[in-house]
Amino acid sequence: MTVADLLPLMRDFESDRVERKESIGDPDKLRKAVCAFANDLAGHGQPGVIFVGLKDDGSCAGLRVTDDLQQKLAFIRDDGLIQPLPSIDVQRLVVDGCELAAVTVWPAVAPPVRYRGVVWVRVGSTTRLATPSDEARLSERRRFRDLPFDLHPISVSTIDDLERSYFERDYLPLAVAPDVLEENRRTLEDKLRALRFLSQDAHLTVVGALVAGRDPQQFLPGAAVQFLRIEGRELTDPIRDEKRLEGRLADVVRRTEEVIEAHNHVAVDFTGAPVEIRRWDYPLAALQQLFRNAVLHRSYESSNAPVRVYWFDDRIEILSPGGPFGHVTDRNFGEPHVSDYRNPHLAEAMRVLGFVQRFGVGIQIARAALRENGNPALEFDVQPTHVLVIVRRHQ
C-alpha cells in the first residue's frame, strides 16, 4: 500500500482493519492480529494494517524503526506459526516526525488461517477466538472464491449419465425462450454447456447431475429426502410412515410435497361465524417454502446426509445439512433482506422449474402463512453443520 493509502487508516480509530501497537514487546498479540486480519471475517476483501509505534489514542510512541525491528516483523510471515503463510508487507514511515512501521496483512486466499492451530478473527476493534460459526463462514468463503460447488464437474461422469429426453423435452423449453430454440442449431453438448450442466471437458456438473441426471444419487448420495411420520412426540415413538425420496431434483421436490400434503389435515369450524373457517394443521405454503429452502441451501459438498422431514404429532422438523453461508450467520438468520446462496446455479434451476418465484423471501412467506393460519412462530436451530427449522402444529 502507498503512503497515501496508509495515512487515512493511521489517523482512523481502531477497527476491523486497523490496530495500533506501541512496540513489539508482546509478539503473541501481534501474531494473533496478523492471523485475524488474514482471515478478514468481515469480508472486506481489503488488507488490515498494524501500525507499530503508535499509542492507542493515535499519538506517537517514540519508537525507533530499525532494520532489526523490520526484520523481526517480516519474520512473522516465515516462522511457520501462522498457517497457511500470511501475505504481509512491512514499511517504515515517518509522519509528522513520528517513526512507525506499517504491517499490511492481505486477506488469505484459502481461509481459515490459524496461529498455533487456533483461528483468530477481528470483530470491530477486538481480536478474538473464532467461533465454530466463524470458521464455517471462512471455509465456505474459501470455496466461494473458486467455482461454486454446484458448478464443479463430476470427474467420473459422462454425457451418457444425462437423461437426454428429460433435458430436451422438459427442462430446456422452460430455460430458453421458444424463439431462441427455433433458431438454435447448437449441439446437445453446446446446449448443456450454455446452461452450465456440462463442463468443458464433457463431465456433468453437480447442478447438471441434480437436475437432469439419470441417477443423481450415484454421484451425490445426499441428494435425497428422508421422510418420517412419527406416532408421538419423540424419535423413539412408533413410525407410521417412512419414505426415502430419490431421483432428479424436480421429482424429489414434487414427490416429497405430495407426501407432505397427504399427511396434512384440515379442521372446519362452523360455530360463531356465517361461513365455515378452515384451519390446516400446517399451511402448505409455509411447508413448501421451508422444505424448498432446505433443498436449495443445503451443502451437497460437505455432507452425504439427506434433507430430513420428521413429522411428529405436535410439530414438523426440517433439517438441512450445512450451516449458514456467506453473509448469513447464526445471528442474522431469518432476518428480512439477509440472504446468500451456497448453490447459486441450483437456485437458478429451481426458478426455471417453478419452485422459486422470488429469492430471499421464503422464510418471510412461511411466517406470514403460519400467522394467518394461527400456528406458533417458527423456531430455528442454526449450527455450523446444519440448520433445523421447527414448525409447531395449529391447535
Secondary structure, DSSP 8 states (H G I E B T S, - for coil): --HHHHHHHHTS--BTTEEEES-SS-HHHHHHHHHHHHH-TT---S-EEEEETB-TTS-B------HHHHHHHHHHHHSSSEES--EEEEEEEEETTEEEEEEEEE--SS---EETTEEEEEETTEEEE--HHHHHHHHHHHHHHSS-GGG-B-TT--GGGB-HHHIIIIIHHHHS-HHHHHH----HHHHHHHTTSB-TTS-BBHHHHHHHBS-HHHH-TTSSEEEEEESSSSTTS-EEEEEEE-SSHHHHHHHHHHHHHHH--EEEE-TTSSS-EEEESS-HHHHHHHHHHHHHHS-SSS----EEEEE-SSEEEEEEES---TT--TTTTT-TT----SSHHHHHHHHHTTS-SSTT-HHHHHHHHHHHHT----EEEE-SSEEEEEEE---
